[in-house]
Amino acid sequence: MRKVAIIIFALALVAQISAQQVYRTEFTTFDLREAALKSDHSRTEHYLRFAPKVIEAVDKVEVVGQIVDMPTAWSDYNVYLHIQNSIKAYDLVVNEQLVARVEDSYTPADFLLSPYLRQGSNEILLLLRRSNTIDLNSGAKSNLVEQFRGSYLFAQHRKHIFDYDARIVPNANGKGLALELDVLVRNDFNLEESMQVGYDIYSPDNKLIDYAVRDISVAGRSFETLNIRTALGEGGKYLWSSANPKLYRLTLYIKRDGKPREYISFRVGAGTTTFADGKILRNGKPIAINSARYNARTTYSEALAEIKALRTQGVNTLLPDNPQPEWFYDICDGLGMYVIERANINPTEGADNRKIGGTPSNNPDLLGEYLTRVKAMYYRTRNHPCIIAYALGGDKAGNGYNMYKAYQWLKSVEKQRAVICTSADGEWNSDLEF
């Protein structure tokens, strides 16, 4: 009791800390190819479920935590923590060191824990509390699920695939398809290291199309991007759309000691999503959107049944109120259900007040929080073909400085899909009226 109270008191003295989140595609690695294809972690050595237990409550702060014993075999690995369904805002504390303060309880978040860990026993605490930016959540829809469901720890070797961006697009001549794969590789050793990155890709009818292993050298404590461009042959019948949700299977891995390690497997939809003349286009053809508001508040199997039912009713586009579990986007990819992804920026007061501070969206003090939420939304799911546009916030989120900056940032990284500010009210920071 005394130690937790001291930690909370010490945190109260820290005026501000930007959340040390890791912005990247949401994925885990697997030791075996077969396990990666089935998303089965039962035989993955470097994966642990994170299920913190209640320790105590101090001054309206609920403290939950888990003791994690770091195996000696993890000493050359980076350890990441994935937090999902926290229900409340939280401070993440590892071995009595503050790692991050997170105000957004709706968007899944990843953290690099390695700098705070030691061999043997480690104490990971979450101090659950009322958000300091509660106004941004006032219009959000809570996910009625078990607290911390979907949270986990996993480890990657210090020479590893940190992120990827995968596209299958028409060739320049328009007669075939090409894979455009950018793999961001990380080396956390002190000296330059040579690495081998492997991949293979299967067509929607499960035929191996291409595979290779590429060499790359990465300076110590640094990143390098491996750019892979390869023709996939004819494939017009496999262009992904709502009417034709065919998916390629792409698997990445690192090769160490002559053997493949750390498999990452995911599905890719061929084709492009763009916008022009006030319309969203898939493969150059306008989408006739028939949308429904939907949040995955249940389990995978229940959500699958619900989304299938919406498809039979003619719905082809879902509008969630905030970022959803990763498996939600997998379901939509497989069923051909479009998604307009939305950051958890959901204030309900002052939408029409354009004075500085009149709405949270025009309060410059909140700019960092706005960008954190937009970045977390974008990076974790940008590889899913189901996402046809991004919304900066809810229908009553208001407009102003923070929305201008959020729009500019998102446009700087997303070159094709539309960015929507539903409260733009004719201003420049929205590609479409929606």
C-alpha positions as CSV (number, residue, x, y, z in Angstrom):
1,M,0.0,0.0,0.0
2,R,2.7,2.5,1.0
3,K,4.8,1.8,-2.2
4,V,1.8,2.4,-4.5
5,A,0.8,5.6,-2.7
6,I,4.4,6.9,-3.1
7,I,4.3,6.1,-6.8
8,I,1.1,7.9,-7.3
9,F,2.4,10.9,-5.3
10,A,5.5,11.0,-7.4
11,L,3.5,10.9,-10.6
12,A,1.4,13.8,-9.5
13,L,4.6,15.9,-9.4
14,V,5.3,15.1,-13.1
15,A,3.6,17.9,-15.0
16,Q,3.5,16.3,-18.4
17,I,4.9,13.3,-20.3
18,S,4.1,12.5,-23.9
19,A,2.9,8.9,-24.2
20,Q,5.9,6.8,-25.3
21,Q,3.7,4.8,-27.8
22,V,5.0,2.8,-30.7
23,Y,3.2,3.7,-33.9
24,R,3.2,0.8,-36.3
25,T,1.0,-1.8,-37.9
26,E,-0.6,-4.0,-35.2
27,F,1.0,-7.5,-35.4
28,T,2.6,-10.2,-33.4
29,T,5.3,-12.7,-34.5
30,F,5.1,-16.5,-34.6
31,D,7.9,-19.1,-34.3
32,L,6.3,-21.4,-36.9
33,R,4.8,-20.6,-40.3
34,E,1.8,-22.9,-39.6
35,A,1.1,-21.0,-36.4
36,A,1.3,-17.6,-38.2
37,L,-1.2,-18.8,-40.8
38,K,-3.7,-19.8,-38.0
39,S,-2.8,-17.0,-35.6
40,D,-2.1,-19.7,-33.0
41,H,0.2,-18.5,-30.2
42,S,0.1,-21.8,-28.3
43,R,3.5,-22.7,-29.5
44,T,5.0,-19.2,-29.6
45,E,7.9,-18.9,-27.2
46,H,8.1,-15.1,-27.1
47,Y,4.4,-14.3,-26.3
48,L,2.6,-13.8,-23.0
49,R,-1.0,-12.8,-22.3
50,F,-1.2,-9.6,-20.3
51,A,-4.0,-10.0,-17.7
52,P,-3.3,-7.6,-14.8
53,K,-5.0,-8.1,-11.5
54,V,-6.4,-5.5,-9.1
55,I,-3.9,-4.6,-6.4
56,E,-5.6,-1.7,-4.6
57,A,-7.3,1.7,-5.0
58,V,-5.6,4.9,-3.8
59,D,-7.2,8.4,-4.1
60,K,-9.6,7.4,-6.9
61,V,-6.8,5.6,-8.8
62,E,-7.3,1.9,-9.3
63,V,-4.0,0.1,-9.5
64,V,-3.8,-3.2,-11.5
65,G,-0.6,-5.1,-12.3
66,Q,1.2,-8.2,-13.3
67,I,4.5,-9.7,-12.3
68,V,6.4,-10.9,-15.4
69,D,9.5,-13.1,-15.1
70,M,11.8,-12.3,-18.0
71,P,13.4,-15.5,-19.3
72,T,17.2,-15.4,-19.9
73,A,16.5,-16.3,-23.5
74,W,14.8,-12.9,-23.9
75,S,18.0,-10.9,-23.1
76,D,18.7,-10.1,-26.8
77,Y,15.1,-9.3,-27.5
78,N,12.9,-6.1,-27.5
79,V,9.8,-6.6,-25.4
80,Y,6.6,-4.8,-26.5
81,L,3.4,-4.4,-24.5
82,H,0.0,-4.2,-26.2
83,I,-2.8,-2.6,-24.2
84,Q,-6.4,-3.0,-25.3
85,N,-9.8,-2.5,-23.6
86,S,-8.3,-0.6,-20.6
87,I,-11.8,1.0,-20.1
88,K,-10.1,4.0,-18.3
89,A,-7.1,6.3,-19.0
90,Y,-3.9,5.0,-17.4
91,D,-0.4,5.6,-16.4
92,L,2.0,2.7,-17.3
93,V,4.7,2.1,-14.7
94,V,7.4,-0.6,-15.0
95,N,9.6,-1.3,-12.1
96,E,8.6,2.0,-10.5
97,Q,9.5,4.0,-13.6
98,L,6.9,5.9,-15.5
99,V,6.7,4.7,-19.1
100,A,3.7,6.6,-20.5
101,R,0.5,8.5,-19.6
102,V,-2.4,7.6,-21.9
103,E,-5.6,9.6,-22.0
104,D,-7.3,7.6,-24.7
105,S,-8.8,4.4,-23.3
106,Y,-10.4,3.3,-26.6
107,T,-7.5,3.1,-29.1
108,P,-5.2,0.0,-28.6
109,A,-1.7,1.1,-27.9
110,D,1.8,-0.5,-28.1
111,F,4.8,0.3,-25.9
112,L,8.5,-0.7,-26.0
113,L,9.3,-1.9,-22.4
114,S,12.9,-3.1,-22.9
115,P,14.6,0.1,-21.4
116,Y,12.7,-0.5,-18.2
117,L,13.0,-4.2,-17.7
118,R,15.6,-6.3,-15.9
119,Q,16.4,-10.0,-15.8
120,G,14.2,-11.9,-13.5
121,S,11.0,-10.5,-11.9
122,N,9.4,-7.3,-13.3
123,E,6.4,-5.4,-12.0
124,I,4.2,-3.9,-14.6
125,L,1.5,-1.6,-13.2
126,L,-1.3,0.3,-14.7
127,L,-2.8,3.2,-12.7
128,L,-6.3,3.5,-14.0
129,R,-7.8,6.9,-13.6
130,R,-10.1,9.6,-15.0
131,S,-8.8,11.0,-18.3
132,N,-7.3,14.4,-18.2
133,T,-8.9,15.0,-21.7
134,I,-12.3,13.6,-20.7
135,D,-14.0,16.0,-23.2
136,L,-12.5,14.1,-26.1
137,N,-14.2,10.9,-25.0
138,S,-17.6,12.3,-24.1
139,G,-19.3,11.2,-27.3
140,A,-17.5,7.8,-27.6
141,K,-19.3,4.5,-27.4
142,S,-17.9,2.2,-24.8
143,N,-16.9,-1.3,-25.9
144,L,-18.8,-3.7,-23.5
145,V,-16.0,-6.3,-23.3
146,E,-13.9,-7.9,-20.6
147,Q,-11.3,-5.4,-19.4
148,F,-7.8,-5.9,-21.0
149,R,-9.1,-8.6,-23.4
150,G,-6.7,-8.8,-26.3
151,S,-3.7,-7.4,-24.2
152,Y,-0.4,-9.1,-24.5
153,L,3.4,-9.0,-24.3
154,F,5.7,-10.2,-27.1
155,A,9.4,-10.1,-27.8
156,Q,11.3,-9.7,-31.0
157,H,15.0,-10.2,-31.6
158,R,17.0,-6.9,-31.6
159,K,17.4,-7.4,-35.3
160,H,13.8,-7.6,-36.4
161,I,11.0,-6.4,-38.7
162,F,9.7,-3.3,-37.1
163,D,6.9,-2.4,-39.5
164,Y,5.7,-2.9,-43.1
165,D,3.6,-1.3,-45.8
166,A,2.2,-3.7,-48.4
167,R,0.3,-2.8,-51.6
168,I,-0.7,-4.8,-54.7
169,V,-1.3,-2.4,-57.5
170,P,-1.8,-2.4,-61.2
171,N,1.3,-2.3,-63.3
172,A,2.2,0.9,-65.2
173,N,0.7,-0.7,-68.4
174,G,-2.4,-1.7,-66.5
175,K,-2.3,-5.3,-67.7
176,G,-1.0,-7.0,-64.6
177,L,-0.4,-6.6,-60.9
178,A,2.8,-5.7,-58.9
179,L,3.7,-6.1,-55.3
180,E,5.0,-2.9,-53.6
181,L,6.4,-4.0,-50.2
182,D,8.3,-1.7,-47.9
183,V,9.8,-3.4,-44.8
184,L,11.2,-1.3,-42.0
185,V,14.0,-3.2,-40.3
186,R,15.4,-2.3,-36.9
187,N,18.8,-3.1,-35.5
188,D,19.1,-2.4,-31.7
189,F,22.7,-3.6,-31.4
190,N,25.5,-1.1,-31.2
191,L,27.3,-2.0,-34.4
192,E,26.2,-2.4,-38.0
193,E,24.5,-5.7,-38.6
194,S,23.7,-7.7,-41.8
195,M,20.2,-9.1,-42.0
196,Q,18.1,-11.3,-44.2
197,V,14.5,-10.6,-44.8
198,G,12.3,-13.2,-46.5
199,Y,8.8,-13.2,-47.9
200,D,6.4,-15.3,-49.9
201,I,3.1,-14.4,-51.4
202,Y,0.1,-16.7,-52.3
203,S,-2.7,-15.8,-54.6
204,P,-6.4,-15.9,-53.4
205,D,-6.6,-19.5,-54.8
206,N,-3.7,-20.5,-52.7
207,K,-1.0,-20.7,-55.4
208,L,2.6,-19.6,-54.6
209,I,3.3,-16.6,-56.8
210,D,6.7,-15.3,-55.6
211,Y,9.2,-15.7,-52.8
212,A,12.7,-14.4,-52.1
213,V,15.2,-13.6,-49.4
214,R,16.8,-10.2,-49.5
215,D,20.0,-9.0,-47.7
216,I,20.2,-5.7,-45.9
217,S,22.7,-3.9,-43.7
218,V,21.5,-1.7,-40.9
219,A,23.7,0.6,-38.8
220,G,23.8,0.2,-35.1
221,R,20.8,1.6,-33.2
222,S,19.1,2.4,-36.4
223,F,16.4,1.6,-39.0
224,E,16.6,0.8,-42.7
225,T,13.8,0.3,-45.2
226,L,13.9,-2.6,-47.6
227,N,11.9,-1.8,-50.8
228,I,10.7,-4.8,-52.7
229,R,9.0,-4.4,-56.1
230,T,8.0,-7.5,-58.1
231,A,5.5,-8.3,-60.8
232,L,2.7,-10.8,-59.9
233,G,1.5,-11.4,-63.4
234,E,-2.1,-11.2,-64.5
235,G,-4.7,-10.8,-61.8
236,G,-7.5,-8.5,-62.8
237,K,-10.0,-11.1,-61.5
238,Y,-8.5,-10.7,-58.0
239,L,-8.9,-7.0,-57.6
240,W,-10.4,-6.6,-54.1
241,S,-13.7,-4.8,-53.7
242,S,-17.0,-5.2,-51.7
243,A,-18.3,-7.4,-54.5
244,N,-15.1,-9.4,-54.9
245,P,-13.3,-9.7,-51.5
246,K,-10.4,-11.8,-52.8
247,L,-7.2,-11.6,-50.7
248,Y,-3.6,-12.5,-51.2
249,R,-1.6,-14.0,-48.3
250,L,1.8,-12.4,-47.6
251,T,4.2,-13.9,-45.1
252,L,7.4,-12.1,-43.8
253,Y,10.2,-13.5,-41.7
254,I,13.7,-12.8,-40.6
255,K,16.4,-15.4,-41.4
256,R,19.0,-15.9,-38.6
257,D,21.6,-18.7,-38.4
258,G,20.3,-20.0,-41.8
259,K,16.8,-20.5,-40.5
260,P,13.5,-18.5,-40.8
261,R,12.5,-16.8,-37.6
262,E,9.6,-14.6,-36.4
263,Y,6.9,-15.1,-39.0
264,I,4.4,-12.3,-39.7
265,S,1.5,-13.3,-41.9
266,F,-1.3,-11.1,-43.2
267,R,-3.7,-10.7,-46.1
268,V,-3.5,-8.0,-48.8
269,G,-6.2,-6.8,-51.1
270,A,-5.2,-6.0,-54.7
271,G,-6.1,-2.6,-56.1
272,T,-6.4,1.0,-55.0
273,T,-8.7,3.3,-53.1
274,T,-8.8,6.9,-54.2
275,F,-11.1,9.9,-54.3
276,A,-12.1,12.3,-57.0
277,D,-15.0,14.8,-57.6
278,G,-16.5,14.2,-54.2
279,K,-16.6,10.4,-54.5
280,I,-14.6,7.5,-53.1
281,L,-13.3,5.2,-55.8
282,R,-12.3,1.6,-55.5
283,N,-10.2,0.4,-58.5
284,G,-11.2,3.6,-60.3
285,K,-15.0,3.0,-59.9
286,P,-17.2,5.1,-57.6
287,I,-18.5,3.3,-54.5
288,A,-22.2,3.6,-53.8
289,I,-22.0,3.8,-50.1
290,N,-24.7,2.3,-47.9
291,S,-23.4,2.8,-44.4
292,A,-24.3,1.8,-40.8
293,R,-22.8,2.9,-37.5
294,Y,-21.1,-0.2,-35.9
295,N,-18.8,-0.9,-33.0
296,A,-17.4,-4.4,-32.3
297,R,-18.5,-4.7,-28.6
298,T,-18.6,-8.5,-28.5
299,T,-16.4,-11.4,-29.4
300,Y,-14.9,-12.2,-32.8
301,S,-17.6,-14.9,-33.6
302,E,-20.5,-12.6,-32.5
303,A,-19.1,-9.7,-34.5
304,L,-18.7,-11.9,-37.5
305,A,-22.3,-13.0,-37.4
306,E,-23.5,-9.4,-36.9
307,I,-21.4,-8.0,-39.8
308,K,-22.6,-10.9,-42.1
309,A,-26.2,-9.9,-41.2
310,L,-25.5,-6.3,-42.1
311,R,-24.1,-7.5,-45.5
312,T,-27.3,-9.4,-46.2
313,Q,-29.3,-6.2,-45.5
314,G,-27.3,-4.3,-48.2
315,V,-24.9,-2.5,-45.9
316,N,-21.5,-2.2,-47.5
317,T,-19.7,0.4,-45.3
318,L,-19.3,0.5,-41.5
319,L,-18.7,3.7,-39.5
320,P,-17.2,2.9,-36.1
321,D,-17.1,5.6,-33.4
322,N,-13.4,4.9,-32.6
323,P,-10.6,2.4,-33.5
324,Q,-11.7,-1.2,-33.2
325,P,-9.9,-4.5,-32.3
326,E,-7.5,-5.7,-35.0
327,W,-9.7,-8.7,-35.8
328,F,-12.6,-6.4,-36.7
329,Y,-10.7,-5.2,-39.8
330,D,-9.8,-8.8,-40.7
331,I,-13.5,-9.6,-40.7
332,C,-14.2,-6.7,-42.9
333,D,-11.4,-7.5,-45.3
334,G,-12.7,-11.1,-45.7
335,L,-16.4,-10.1,-46.1
336,G,-15.8,-7.1,-48.4
337,M,-17.1,-4.6,-45.9
338,Y,-15.8,-1.1,-46.4
339,V,-14.8,0.9,-43.3
340,I,-14.4,4.6,-42.7
341,E,-11.9,4.6,-39.9
342,R,-12.3,7.2,-37.2
343,A,-10.0,8.6,-34.6
344,N,-11.3,8.7,-31.0
345,I,-11.9,12.4,-31.0
346,N,-15.4,12.7,-29.8
347,P,-16.2,15.9,-27.9
348,T,-19.9,16.8,-27.8
349,E,-19.7,20.4,-26.6
350,G,-18.8,23.6,-28.3
351,A,-18.7,22.3,-31.9
352,D,-19.8,25.6,-33.4
353,N,-17.7,27.8,-31.1
354,R,-14.7,29.0,-33.0
355,K,-13.1,31.0,-30.2
356,I,-9.7,29.7,-29.0
357,G,-10.6,27.1,-26.5
358,G,-14.3,27.3,-27.4
359,T,-14.1,23.7,-28.6
360,P,-11.4,21.2,-27.8
361,S,-10.6,21.1,-31.5
362,N,-9.5,24.7,-31.3
363,N,-7.5,24.5,-28.1
364,P,-3.8,24.4,-29.0
365,D,-2.9,22.9,-25.6
366,L,-4.5,19.7,-26.8
367,L,-2.7,19.4,-30.1
368,G,-0.3,16.7,-28.9
369,E,-3.3,14.6,-27.8
370,Y,-5.1,15.0,-31.1
371,L,-2.0,14.0,-33.1
372,T,-1.4,11.0,-30.8
373,R,-4.9,9.7,-31.4
374,V,-4.7,10.2,-35.2
375,K,-1.3,8.6,-35.5
376,A,-2.4,5.6,-33.4
377,M,-5.5,5.2,-35.6
378,Y,-3.6,5.4,-38.8
379,Y,-0.5,3.3,-38.4
380,R,-2.0,0.2,-36.8
381,T,-4.6,-0.5,-39.6
382,R,-3.3,1.3,-42.7
383,N,-2.6,-2.1,-44.5
384,H,-6.2,-3.2,-44.4
385,P,-8.0,-2.9,-47.8
386,C,-11.3,-2.5,-46.1
387,I,-10.4,1.1,-45.0
388,I,-11.5,3.5,-47.7
389,A,-11.2,6.8,-45.8
390,Y,-10.2,8.3,-42.5
391,A,-12.3,10.5,-40.3
392,L,-10.5,12.9,-37.9
393,G,-13.3,12.6,-35.3
394,G,-17.0,12.5,-34.5
395,D,-19.8,14.3,-36.1
396,K,-19.8,17.0,-33.4
397,A,-16.0,17.2,-32.9
398,G,-15.8,20.8,-34.0
399,N,-13.1,22.4,-36.1
400,G,-10.1,24.6,-35.5
401,Y,-6.3,24.6,-35.0
402,N,-6.0,21.0,-33.9
403,M,-8.1,19.6,-36.7
404,Y,-6.1,21.7,-39.2
405,K,-2.8,20.2,-37.9
406,A,-4.3,16.7,-37.7
407,Y,-5.5,16.9,-41.3
408,Q,-2.1,18.2,-42.5
409,W,-0.2,15.4,-40.7
410,L,-2.5,12.6,-42.1
411,K,-2.3,14.0,-45.6
412,S,1.5,14.0,-45.4
413,V,1.5,10.2,-44.8
414,E,-1.6,9.0,-46.7
415,K,-1.4,9.9,-50.4
416,Q,-4.5,8.2,-51.8
417,R,-7.4,7.7,-49.4
418,A,-9.7,10.5,-48.4
419,V,-9.3,12.4,-45.1
420,I,-12.7,13.6,-43.7
421,C,-13.4,16.2,-41.1
422,T,-17.1,16.0,-40.6
423,S,-17.2,19.3,-38.7
424,A,-15.2,21.2,-41.4
425,D,-18.4,23.0,-42.5
426,G,-16.9,24.0,-45.9
427,E,-13.4,24.7,-44.7
428,W,-10.3,23.4,-46.5
429,N,-9.4,20.5,-44.1
430,S,-11.7,17.9,-45.4
431,D,-11.4,16.0,-48.8
432,L,-15.1,15.1,-48.8
433,E,-18.4,16.2,-47.4
434,F,-19.8,13.3,-45.5
